[in-house]
Each structure stands twice: as structure tokens, then as C-alpha cells.
Amino acid sequence: NAGVTQTPKFRILKIGQSMTLQCTQDMNHNYMYWYRQDPGMGLKLIYYSVGAGITDKGEVPNGYNVSRSTTEDFPLRLELAAPSQTSVYFCASSSHMRQGAAQETQYFGPGTRLLVL
Amino acid sequence: QKEVEQNSGPLSVPEGAIASLNCTYSDRGSQSFFWYRQYSGKSPELIMFIYSNGDKEDGRFTAQLNKASQYVSLLIRDSQPSDSATYLCAVAGVTGGGNKLTFGTGTQLKVEL
């Protein structure tokens, strides 16, 4: 299993441009997440999904959109990129959220480093 | 607003010593607690999770949880230079959908030769 894969690894955007960050998992996980991590900071949840066709906002959703048409894929769309969106973006997945179970563990992709100039 | 607090460090320990990493959280409803390790430029990887009060040991790592004090810690015995990384504490509560984690800002650990 490849686990969680993300593309691209690195991207430079100009202010106002748009792009899609791709995320794919091959573990048949129901739950998928997008986080951003700014330098010296923890991870902030942008959006998450509990299954195909179901998404919800996290802590910092403004400026982003997501879709979940399949179990495997969870793309993150940036519209009108701004310098404040310069960050490292991590996608993660977990099996489900049964409390007290190891299936809660989130597995992370390698990340996408985004620079908006 | 759920908060998870960690000392940012850096925490420096000599090789072979015990490293103690601490985390406090504000939401008393929190149920699950995770420690992730993150090397510079890499993604977080799970070290341990703990749900019940007390200690949980896995090799050189021991997680300690005290829900009454809203405190969770990670002990690393016989610290090695390869343990040098940032350690992220993450806390999950009871949610309606999805296991949303709240992360601390991480503690940087440096193990010196």
C-alpha cells in the first residue's frame, strides 16, 4: 500500500491564481482530512470528510473548497490564492472514529509546500 | 475553543537520558490522546495513542494520561540522536462526525551526543 499520497510536492502560485491539491489514499479509509501547517505552528484543520459525498468545515476553511466523489480521493481547491495561504498542506486519513480504538489514528501524506507570491 | 498547549522548546537532553515532553488540554470532554513525531520537512507520524488514565508503554516510549489534571506526557527513555524531532500532542473529543484532532504547536527535542 502506498498509504496517503499527495501531489504536487511543491508549487509556487501568483496572487489570484487557483490550483487543486490532490490527495489519494489506498487504505479504504472513510475519513479524510486537510490540514495546513505554518512555520513553528501546529496543524490546523481546513476541511474533513466522513465519506464519499460528505464534507464539512474545520477550523480554517476560508479560501478553500473540497469535494469527495470517491472514497480514495479528497482534493483541496484554492481559489484566488493569497500570500496568507503560503503554508505546508497535509492530507490525512483514518478508518473511522470509534472512540477508544486504534482506528482513530490518522495517517498523513508527505505534504505539499505552497508558496504564494 | 479547544486548546492544546505544549512548551515549544527546544528541549535538549544528552544521549541516553530520559526526555519528558508535556501537554495540557482545555476540553474536559477529550477522549483520545495522540503523540506524533515530525522530522524537519516531513509529515507527522504516530508514536502512541492513549485513552485511559495511567501509563502506556511501547518500547522506549511511555505515554502518561491524567484526565483530572488535563495533562498528558510522553517519556522517551535512552534517548538517541535519531529521536531529535518535533513532537506534536493531539487531542480528540466526542464529535458528531469525523475524528477531529486539535494539535499543539509541538515541542522540539534535541538529543545531544
Interface residues (C-beta under 8 A of the other chain):
Chain A: Y31 Y33 G40 M41 G42 L43 K44 L45 Y48 S49 V50 I54 D56 G58 F90 S94 H96 M97 Q99 G100 A102 E104 T105 Q106 Y107 F108 G109 P110 G111
Chain B: V4 S8 Q31 S32 F34 K42 S43 P44 E45 L46 F49 Y51 L88 A92 V94 T95 G97 G98 N99 K100 L101 F103 G104 T105 G106
